[in-house]
Amino acid sequence: MKTKLRVGIIGGGNMGAAIIAGIHASYQVSVCDPDQEKIKFLRKKYGVTSGDLADVISASDRIILAVKPQMMAEVLTAVKPYANQRKLFVSIAAGVTAAFIEKQLGKGQRVVRTMPNLPAQVGQGMTAVSAGRNATVADVKTTCQLFDKIGRTVVVEEKMMDAVTAVSGSGPAYLFLFVECLLAAAKNLKLSDAASRVLVTQTLKGSLALLESSGEDAAVLRERVTSKGGTTQAALEVFAQRGMQKIFTEALQAAAARAGELSQGHMTQDTGHKTPALTYK
């Protein structure tokens, strides 16, 4: 019987829990987090094991750093004494470069950087994967296999991660904003809240399913819905007049630029190897 790959999760928050939910049946999972209530929940719900940093890292082949970007420096300081080149460290933190993690963990450490998004919580995530300096082709492949359990993956060069953050990392928020706007517009047309929600959510769900299953370009499907002189054309003309394409272009450029600023901030900050304020158990 083939032994399951051992995966350690550092951080049991929303994304850490989403990853555990997707992979626990296929991998031998261990988790550590300073919140013991989270640990109890994860152990009971998914049958994972838990321990402190030393326990989890020593028991794992792959270690997923599922912590917030602002916590990464102190967590890496705590992880460093237990790191070695036989382990693969996988980060999900936005704006934290592989080079920063490699520098903090020490020479030769294998690092893969990922950017998952919120729909991972329902197994429909989109995760971009990029290799650090010392990561191998096999490291990238096994990382993709792992994150395929919570959705889909795409391999990109790390220099494209700011763009990925702007598109898929922040993308769910754009869609939720669109839903908010569509619901408000439906309410303005005197539709009830209940009817509006069903109409909007099912229309989006069905449209995305059609886009994916048909394999056709979005522009082709849009044209198929749009009759000359009809209701759809009337609405689309308003979007065009208001510069919808320009709004999206500028919005994503702003998100990508901010992602770049955050990355630079992590690269230049002084960690000072201070004693971590958090105790992971």
C-alpha positions in Angstrom: 0.0 0.0 0.0 1.4 3.4 -1.0 2.2 5.7 1.9 0.3 9.0 1.8 2.4 12.1 1.4 2.7 13.9 4.7 1.5 17.6 4.6 1.9 20.0 7.5 -0.3 23.1 7.7 1.0 26.1 9.7 -2.2 28.1 10.4 -5.7 26.8 10.7 -7.6 29.9 9.6 -10.1 30.2 6.7 -7.7 29.2 4.0 -5.8 26.7 6.0 -9.1 25.0 6.9 -10.2 25.1 3.3 -7.0 23.3 2.2 -7.4 20.7 4.9 -11.0 20.1 3.9 -9.9 19.4 0.3 -6.8 17.3 1.0 -7.3 15.4 4.2 -8.7 12.3 2.4 -5.6 12.1 0.1 -2.8 13.1 2.4 -1.6 12.5 5.9 -2.2 16.0 7.4 -0.9 17.6 10.5 -1.7 21.2 11.6 -0.6 23.7 14.2 -2.2 27.0 15.2 -2.1 29.1 18.4 -5.9 28.9 18.6 -6.7 25.6 20.3 -10.4 25.9 19.5 -9.6 25.8 15.8 -7.3 22.8 16.4 -10.1 20.9 18.2 -12.5 21.7 15.4 -10.1 20.6 12.7 -9.1 17.4 14.5 -12.8 16.4 15.1 -14.1 17.4 11.6 -11.3 16.1 9.4 -9.4 13.6 11.6 -6.1 15.4 11.2 -3.3 15.4 13.8 -1.8 18.4 15.5 1.3 19.5 17.3 3.7 22.3 17.8 6.0 23.7 15.0 8.7 21.2 15.6 6.3 18.2 15.6 4.4 19.3 12.5 7.5 20.1 10.5 9.4 17.0 11.4 6.4 14.9 10.6 5.8 16.5 7.2 7.2 16.3 3.6 5.4 19.4 2.6 4.8 22.4 4.9 2.1 24.9 3.8 2.6 28.3 5.4 -1.1 29.3 5.6 -0.6 32.5 7.6 -1.5 36.2 6.9 1.2 38.2 5.1 1.8 40.5 8.1 2.5 37.4 10.2 4.9 35.7 7.9 8.2 37.2 9.1 7.7 36.1 12.7 6.4 32.7 11.7 9.4 32.1 9.5 11.6 33.1 12.5 9.9 30.4 14.5 10.1 27.9 11.7 13.7 28.4 10.8 15.3 26.2 13.5 13.3 23.2 12.2 13.8 23.8 8.4 16.0 21.7 6.2 16.5 21.1 2.5 14.5 17.8 2.6 11.3 19.7 3.2 9.3 21.8 0.7 7.8 25.0 2.1 4.7 26.2 0.3 3.4 29.8 0.9 -0.1 31.0 0.3 0.6 34.6 1.6 -0.2 37.4 -0.9 2.7 39.8 -1.5 5.4 37.6 0.1 8.0 36.6 -2.4 9.8 33.2 -2.5 13.1 35.1 -2.2 12.0 36.6 1.1 11.0 33.2 2.5 14.2 31.6 1.3 16.2 34.4 2.9 14.5 34.0 6.3 14.6 30.2 6.3 18.2 29.9 5.2 20.4 28.9 2.3 19.1 26.2 -0.1 15.6 25.9 1.2 13.0 24.7 -1.3 10.1 27.2 -1.6 7.0 27.3 -3.8 4.8 30.3 -3.8 1.0 30.0 -4.4 -1.9 32.4 -4.7 -5.2 30.6 -4.0 -8.5 32.5 -3.7 -11.6 32.5 -1.6 -13.7 29.9 -3.6 -11.2 27.3 -2.3 -13.6 27.2 0.7 -16.1 25.4 -1.5 -13.6 23.4 -3.5 -13.7 25.8 -6.5 -10.5 27.7 -5.9 -8.1 29.1 -8.5 -4.5 28.7 -7.4 -1.4 30.1 -9.2 1.8 28.3 -8.5 5.4 29.5 -9.0 8.8 28.0 -8.1 11.3 29.6 -5.9 15.1 29.5 -6.7 15.7 26.0 -5.3 12.3 24.3 -6.0 12.4 21.5 -8.5 10.0 20.6 -11.3 8.7 17.7 -9.1 8.1 20.2 -6.3 5.9 22.3 -8.6 4.1 19.2 -9.8 3.3 17.9 -6.3 2.2 21.4 -5.3 -0.2 21.6 -8.2 -1.6 18.1 -7.4 -2.2 19.2 -3.8 -4.0 22.5 -4.7 -6.0 20.7 -7.5 -7.9 19.1 -4.5 -9.4 22.6 -3.8 -10.1 23.7 -7.4 -7.7 24.3 -10.3 -4.1 25.4 -10.7 -2.0 27.2 -13.2 1.8 27.5 -13.2 3.2 31.0 -13.7 6.6 32.7 -13.4 6.8 34.5 -10.1 7.1 37.9 -11.8 3.5 37.4 -12.9 2.2 36.9 -9.3 1.2 40.6 -8.9 -1.0 40.2 -12.1 -2.4 37.0 -10.7 -3.3 38.7 -7.5 -5.1 41.4 -9.4 -7.1 38.9 -11.5 -7.9 35.8 -9.5 -6.8 36.7 -6.0 -8.9 39.8 -5.8 -11.3 38.6 -8.6 -14.0 37.2 -6.3 -14.5 40.6 -4.8 -15.1 42.1 -8.2 -17.8 39.5 -8.9 -19.4 40.0 -5.5 -19.5 43.8 -6.2 -21.1 43.1 -9.6 -23.7 40.9 -7.8 -24.4 43.7 -5.3 -24.9 46.2 -8.1 -27.1 43.8 -10.1 -29.3 43.1 -7.0 -29.6 46.8 -6.3 -30.6 47.5 -9.9 -33.2 44.7 -9.8 -34.6 46.1 -6.6 -34.9 49.5 -8.4 -37.1 47.7 -11.0 -39.4 46.7 -8.1 -38.4 43.0 -8.0 -38.5 41.5 -4.6 -35.3 40.7 -2.7 -36.0 37.0 -2.8 -36.8 36.9 -6.6 -33.8 39.1 -7.4 -31.3 36.9 -5.5 -32.5 33.8 -7.4 -32.6 35.5 -10.7 -29.1 37.0 -10.3 -27.3 34.0 -8.7 -28.7 31.4 -11.1 -28.1 33.6 -14.1 -24.4 33.9 -13.1 -24.1 30.3 -12.2 -25.6 29.1 -15.5 -23.6 31.6 -17.6 -20.3 30.5 -16.1 -21.2 26.9 -16.6 -22.1 27.6 -20.3 -18.8 29.5 -20.7 -16.8 26.6 -19.3 -18.6 23.8 -21.0 -18.9 25.4 -24.5 -15.3 26.2 -24.8 -16.3 29.4 -26.7 -15.0 32.9 -26.1 -17.0 35.1 -23.8 -17.4 37.6 -26.7 -19.0 34.9 -28.9 -21.5 34.0 -26.2 -22.3 37.7 -25.5 -23.1 38.3 -29.1 -25.4 35.3 -29.1 -27.4 36.8 -26.3 -27.5 40.2 -28.0 -30.1 40.9 -30.7 -29.8 44.0 -32.8 -32.0 46.7 -31.4 -33.0 44.5 -28.5 -33.0 44.8 -24.7 -29.5 43.4 -24.2 -28.0 45.8 -26.7 -29.7 48.7 -24.9 -28.0 47.7 -21.7 -24.6 47.0 -23.2 -24.6 50.4 -24.9 -24.9 52.0 -21.4 -21.9 49.9 -20.2 -19.9 51.0 -23.2 -20.8 54.7 -22.8 -19.7 54.6 -19.1 -16.4 53.0 -20.1 -16.8 49.6 -18.4 -13.7 48.2 -20.1 -11.6 51.2 -19.0 -12.9 50.8 -15.5 -11.8 47.1 -15.3 -8.4 47.9 -16.9 -7.6 50.7 -14.4 -9.0 48.7 -11.5 -6.8 45.7 -12.2 -3.8 47.9 -12.8 -4.3 49.5 -9.4 -4.6 46.0 -7.7 -1.4 44.8 -9.4 0.5 47.9 -8.5 -0.6 47.5 -4.9 0.5 43.9 -4.9 3.9 45.0 -6.1 4.2 47.6 -3.3 3.3 44.9 -0.7 5.9 42.5 -2.1 8.6 45.2 -2.0 7.6 46.0 1.6 8.2 42.4 2.6 11.5 42.3 0.8 12.8 45.4 2.6 11.5 44.9 6.1 13.9 44.1 8.9 12.8 41.0 10.7 15.6 41.2 13.3 15.1 37.5 14.2 13.0 38.6 17.1 11.2 36.1 19.4 7.8 35.3 17.8 4.8 36.7 19.6 2.8 33.7 18.7 3.1 30.2 19.9 2.0 27.6 17.4 0.9 24.3 18.9 
